[in-house]
Amino acid sequence: MKKTDLQQEVKELINGYLMQKKVSQNKLAEMLGVSAATISNIQNEFWERVNESMLLKIKGFFNAKDWNVVETTNFSTIQDKCQEARERKMMIGIIGFTGAGKTTASRHYFDSNANTYLVTCGRTMRTKQFLGEILRAMGINYVASDYEMVRCIIEELNKTNNPLLIIDEASKLSPNALMYIQDIWDGIESNSGIILAGVEYLLLNIKKGAERNKIGMPEFYGRVAQWQHLVKPRRKEIESICVHNGVTNENLIKDMYRLDNFRYVRNSILNIN
């Protein structure tokens, strides 16, 4: 890609995001981890002030990839549950195997809806880093005590119209981080929704903790209004994903019927193309 093409693409991505998400340039800058001046320079096309590595970093945030998303059963289920959690002010857990499409569907809902905040958890993420990631998703750069950061999250969500917080890869969180989610929920439950998305042991560990009466776990388990389980790919879904992403050979498609998650399907298609 020529640099001028990259510049134009990044500017369009920023403009589209600001319009869709209804956030300020300053908040977007915090979310991207760049200065407000960088966003302003791109908006005003002062390209001599923005290097190519910065443009690539910003493009990476928007996850712009040449991949056509197909509305599978799991995709539609996640869209519906996100909307339900938002409208009914609920905390809903979404449970699915690795490669069930949780991240793709969550990201799509986040990209398509204002006042939606997406946090992806990591295995090595400490509690303060987790709280910091929630704040960064809101466009807030704030580091204080855990208590003060939780209060800041609650205040921001309560002054936002009909917000939704999506926590992806929640199964990677420590029990202590889950307790902070409970604290956040107790402060926002009449105004916001929360989605917890993770693999099967997210629910298993929470249930075990509740049954063994571990501190905070029975209370946390009781605050999740419902648990939605995702399903394995169907043949028609695999075929549709293949066709929409350039694979039309019937034999190649049939070979993919044996694959039991969408990540394997995607990897197979990318290897063919």
VEXDREN-2710 file (C-alpha; in Angstrom, 1 decimal):
% VEXDREN-2710
k/r/px/py/pz
1/MET/0.0/0.0/0.0
2/LYS/1.3/3.5/-0.9
3/LYS/1.8/5.8/2.0
4/THR/-0.9/8.2/0.7
5/ASP/-3.4/5.3/0.6
6/LEU/-2.6/4.4/4.2
7/GLN/-3.0/8.0/5.3
8/GLN/-6.4/8.3/3.6
9/GLU/-7.5/4.9/5.1
10/VAL/-6.5/5.9/8.6
11/LYS/-8.3/9.2/8.3
12/GLU/-11.5/7.5/7.1
13/LEU/-11.3/4.9/9.9
14/ILE/-11.0/7.7/12.5
15/ASN/-13.8/9.8/11.0
16/GLY/-16.1/6.7/10.8
17/TYR/-15.3/5.8/14.4
18/LEU/-15.9/9.3/15.8
19/MET/-19.2/9.4/13.9
20/GLN/-20.4/5.9/14.9
21/LYS/-19.2/5.9/18.5
22/LYS/-19.9/9.5/19.3
23/VAL/-16.7/10.0/21.3
24/SER/-14.5/13.1/21.3
25/GLN/-11.1/13.2/19.6
26/ASN/-9.4/13.4/23.0
27/LYS/-11.1/10.3/24.2
28/LEU/-10.2/8.4/21.0
29/ALA/-6.6/9.5/21.4
30/GLU/-6.6/8.0/25.0
31/MET/-8.1/4.8/23.6
32/LEU/-5.4/4.6/20.9
33/GLY/-2.6/5.5/23.2
34/VAL/-1.5/8.5/21.1
35/SER/-1.6/12.2/21.7
36/ALA/-4.6/14.4/20.9
37/ALA/-2.3/16.3/18.6
38/THR/-1.7/13.2/16.5
39/ILE/-5.5/12.8/15.8
40/SER/-5.7/16.5/15.0
41/ASN/-2.8/16.2/12.6
42/ILE/-4.5/13.3/10.8
43/GLN/-7.8/15.1/10.7
44/ASN/-6.2/18.2/9.2
45/GLU/-3.9/16.2/6.9
46/PHE/-0.6/17.5/8.4
47/TRP/1.0/14.3/7.2
48/GLU/4.6/15.6/7.7
49/ARG/3.9/15.4/11.5
50/VAL/2.7/11.8/11.4
51/ASN/5.1/8.9/10.6
52/GLU/4.1/5.7/8.9
53/SER/4.6/3.5/12.1
54/MET/2.1/5.7/13.9
55/LEU/-0.4/5.3/11.1
56/LEU/0.0/1.5/11.2
57/LYS/-0.5/1.5/14.9
58/ILE/-3.7/3.4/14.6
59/LYS/-4.9/1.2/11.8
60/GLY/-4.2/-1.9/13.9
61/PHE/-6.5/-0.6/16.6
62/PHE/-9.4/-0.6/14.2
63/ASN/-8.6/-4.2/13.3
64/ALA/-9.1/-3.5/9.6
65/LYS/-8.7/-6.8/7.8
66/ASP/-9.7/-8.3/4.5
67/TRP/-12.2/-10.7/6.0
68/ASN/-15.9/-10.9/5.5
69/VAL/-17.8/-11.7/8.6
70/VAL/-20.8/-14.1/8.3
71/GLU/-23.8/-14.0/10.6
72/THR/-23.5/-17.4/12.1
73/THR/-25.8/-18.6/14.9
74/ASN/-23.2/-17.7/17.5
75/PHE/-22.7/-14.3/15.9
76/SER/-26.4/-13.5/16.0
77/THR/-26.7/-14.9/19.6
78/ILE/-23.9/-12.6/20.8
79/GLN/-25.4/-9.5/19.1
80/ASP/-28.8/-10.3/20.7
81/LYS/-27.3/-10.9/24.2
82/CYS/-25.3/-7.7/24.0
83/GLN/-28.5/-5.8/23.1
84/GLU/-30.5/-7.5/25.8
85/ALA/-27.9/-6.8/28.5
86/ARG/-27.9/-3.1/27.4
87/GLU/-31.7/-2.7/27.3
88/ARG/-32.6/-4.7/30.4
89/LYS/-29.6/-3.6/32.5
90/MET/-28.3/-7.1/33.0
91/MET/-25.0/-8.9/33.5
92/ILE/-25.0/-11.8/31.1
93/GLY/-22.3/-14.5/30.7
94/ILE/-21.5/-15.9/27.2
95/ILE/-19.8/-19.2/27.3
96/GLY/-18.1/-20.8/24.3
97/PHE/-15.2/-23.1/23.3
98/THR/-12.1/-21.6/21.9
99/GLY/-12.8/-20.5/18.3
100/ALA/-16.6/-20.1/18.9
101/GLY/-16.5/-16.5/17.5
102/LYS/-16.9/-14.6/20.7
103/THR/-14.2/-12.0/20.0
104/THR/-15.3/-11.4/16.4
105/ALA/-18.9/-10.9/17.3
106/SER/-18.1/-8.8/20.4
107/ARG/-15.8/-6.6/18.3
108/HIS/-18.6/-6.2/15.7
109/TYR/-21.1/-5.1/18.3
110/PHE/-18.6/-2.7/19.8
111/ASP/-17.7/-1.2/16.5
112/SER/-21.4/-0.7/15.6
113/ASN/-22.8/0.8/18.8
114/ALA/-22.1/4.0/20.7
115/ASN/-21.5/4.0/24.4
116/THR/-20.1/0.5/24.2
117/TYR/-16.8/-0.3/25.9
118/LEU/-14.7/-3.4/25.0
119/VAL/-11.9/-4.8/27.2
120/THR/-9.9/-8.0/26.2
121/CYS/-8.3/-9.7/29.2
122/GLY/-4.9/-11.3/29.2
123/ARG/-3.5/-14.1/31.3
124/THR/-0.8/-11.9/32.9
125/MET/-3.1/-8.9/33.5
126/ARG/-3.0/-7.7/37.1
127/THR/-6.1/-6.2/38.8
128/LYS/-4.9/-2.6/38.4
129/GLN/-4.1/-3.2/34.8
130/PHE/-7.6/-4.6/34.3
131/LEU/-9.2/-1.5/35.8
132/GLY/-6.9/0.7/33.8
133/GLU/-7.9/-1.1/30.6
134/ILE/-11.6/-0.4/31.4
135/LEU/-10.8/3.2/31.9
136/ARG/-8.7/3.4/28.7
137/ALA/-11.6/1.9/26.8
138/MET/-13.7/4.8/28.1
139/GLY/-11.0/7.3/27.0
140/ILE/-9.8/8.0/30.5
141/ASN/-6.2/8.0/31.6
142/TYR/-6.3/7.6/35.3
143/VAL/-4.1/5.6/37.8
144/ALA/-5.0/5.7/41.5
145/SER/-5.8/3.2/44.2
146/ASP/-8.0/0.2/43.1
147/TYR/-10.9/1.7/45.1
148/GLU/-10.6/5.1/43.3
149/MET/-10.4/3.5/39.9
150/VAL/-13.5/1.4/40.5
151/ARG/-15.3/4.6/41.7
152/CYS/-14.2/6.4/38.5
153/ILE/-15.5/3.6/36.3
154/ILE/-18.9/3.6/38.1
155/GLU/-19.2/7.4/37.8
156/GLU/-18.3/7.4/34.1
157/LEU/-20.8/4.6/33.3
158/ASN/-23.6/6.2/35.4
159/LYS/-23.3/9.5/33.5
160/THR/-23.4/7.8/30.1
161/ASN/-26.6/7.1/28.3
162/ASN/-27.5/3.4/28.2
163/PRO/-23.9/2.0/28.2
164/LEU/-22.6/-1.5/27.8
165/LEU/-19.3/-2.9/29.1
166/ILE/-18.1/-6.0/27.2
167/ILE/-15.3/-8.0/29.0
168/ASP/-13.9/-10.5/26.5
169/GLU/-11.6/-13.4/27.6
170/ALA/-13.1/-13.0/31.1
171/SER/-12.0/-16.6/31.9
172/LYS/-8.4/-15.3/32.2
173/LEU/-9.3/-13.0/35.1
174/SER/-8.3/-13.8/38.7
175/PRO/-11.0/-14.2/41.4
176/ASN/-10.0/-10.8/42.8
177/ALA/-10.7/-9.1/39.4
178/LEU/-14.1/-10.8/39.3
179/MET/-14.8/-9.3/42.7
180/TYR/-14.1/-5.8/41.3
181/ILE/-16.5/-6.5/38.5
182/GLN/-19.1/-7.2/41.2
183/ASP/-18.2/-3.9/42.8
184/ILE/-18.7/-2.1/39.5
185/TRP/-21.9/-3.9/38.9
186/ASP/-23.3/-3.0/42.3
187/GLY/-22.7/0.6/41.4
188/ILE/-24.2/0.6/37.9
189/GLU/-26.8/-2.1/37.7
190/SER/-29.8/0.3/37.3
191/ASN/-28.1/2.1/34.4
192/SER/-25.8/-0.3/32.5
193/GLY/-25.3/-3.7/31.1
194/ILE/-22.2/-6.0/31.3
195/ILE/-21.3/-8.9/29.1
196/LEU/-18.8/-11.5/30.4
197/ALA/-17.4/-13.7/27.5
198/GLY/-15.1/-16.6/28.1
199/VAL/-14.5/-20.3/27.7
200/GLU/-16.3/-23.0/29.6
201/TYR/-14.1/-22.9/32.7
202/LEU/-15.2/-19.3/33.4
203/LEU/-18.6/-20.6/34.4
204/LEU/-17.2/-23.8/35.9
205/ASN/-14.8/-22.0/38.2
206/ILE/-17.4/-19.5/39.3
207/LYS/-19.9/-22.2/40.1
208/LYS/-17.3/-24.3/42.0
209/GLY/-16.3/-21.2/44.0
210/ALA/-20.0/-20.5/44.8
211/GLU/-20.6/-24.1/45.8
212/ARG/-17.6/-24.1/48.1
213/ASN/-18.6/-20.8/49.6
214/LYS/-15.4/-19.0/48.6
215/ILE/-15.4/-15.4/49.6
216/GLY/-17.5/-13.3/47.2
217/MET/-18.2/-16.1/44.8
218/PRO/-21.8/-16.9/45.8
219/GLU/-22.6/-13.2/45.6
220/PHE/-21.0/-12.9/42.2
221/TYR/-22.6/-16.0/40.7
222/GLY/-26.0/-14.6/41.8
223/ARG/-25.5/-11.3/40.0
224/VAL/-25.1/-12.9/36.6
225/ALA/-28.7/-13.0/35.3
226/GLN/-28.1/-15.7/32.6
227/TRP/-25.5/-17.8/31.0
228/GLN/-25.6/-18.2/27.2
229/HIS/-23.8/-21.2/25.7
230/LEU/-22.6/-21.1/22.1
231/VAL/-22.7/-24.0/19.6
232/LYS/-20.3/-25.7/17.2
233/PRO/-20.2/-24.6/13.5
234/ARG/-22.8/-26.0/11.2
235/ARG/-22.0/-27.2/7.7
236/LYS/-24.1/-24.4/6.1
237/GLU/-22.2/-21.9/8.2
238/ILE/-18.8/-23.2/7.2
239/GLU/-19.9/-23.2/3.5
240/SER/-21.2/-19.6/3.8
241/ILE/-17.9/-18.4/5.4
242/CYS/-15.9/-20.1/2.7
243/VAL/-17.9/-18.6/-0.2
244/HIS/-17.9/-15.1/1.3
245/ASN/-14.2/-15.3/1.7
246/GLY/-13.3/-16.5/-1.8
247/VAL/-13.3/-20.3/-1.4
248/THR/-15.8/-21.9/-3.8
249/ASN/-14.3/-25.3/-4.5
250/GLU/-16.8/-27.9/-3.3
251/ASN/-14.1/-30.4/-2.3
252/LEU/-12.1/-27.9/-0.3
253/ILE/-15.3/-26.8/1.5
254/LYS/-16.3/-30.4/2.3
255/ASP/-12.9/-30.9/3.8
256/MET/-13.6/-28.2/6.3
257/TYR/-16.8/-29.8/7.5
258/ARG/-14.7/-31.8/10.0
259/LEU/-13.4/-28.6/11.6
260/ASP/-15.1/-28.0/15.0
261/ASN/-14.5/-24.3/15.5
262/PHE/-14.6/-21.1/13.5
263/ARG/-10.9/-20.2/14.1
264/TYR/-9.8/-23.4/12.3
265/VAL/-12.1/-22.6/9.4
266/ARG/-10.7/-19.1/9.1
267/ASN/-7.1/-20.4/9.3
268/SER/-7.8/-23.0/6.6
269/ILE/-9.3/-20.4/4.3
270/LEU/-6.4/-18.0/4.8
271/ASN/-4.0/-20.8/4.0
272/ILE/-5.8/-21.6/0.8
273/ASN/-6.0/-17.9/-0.3
END
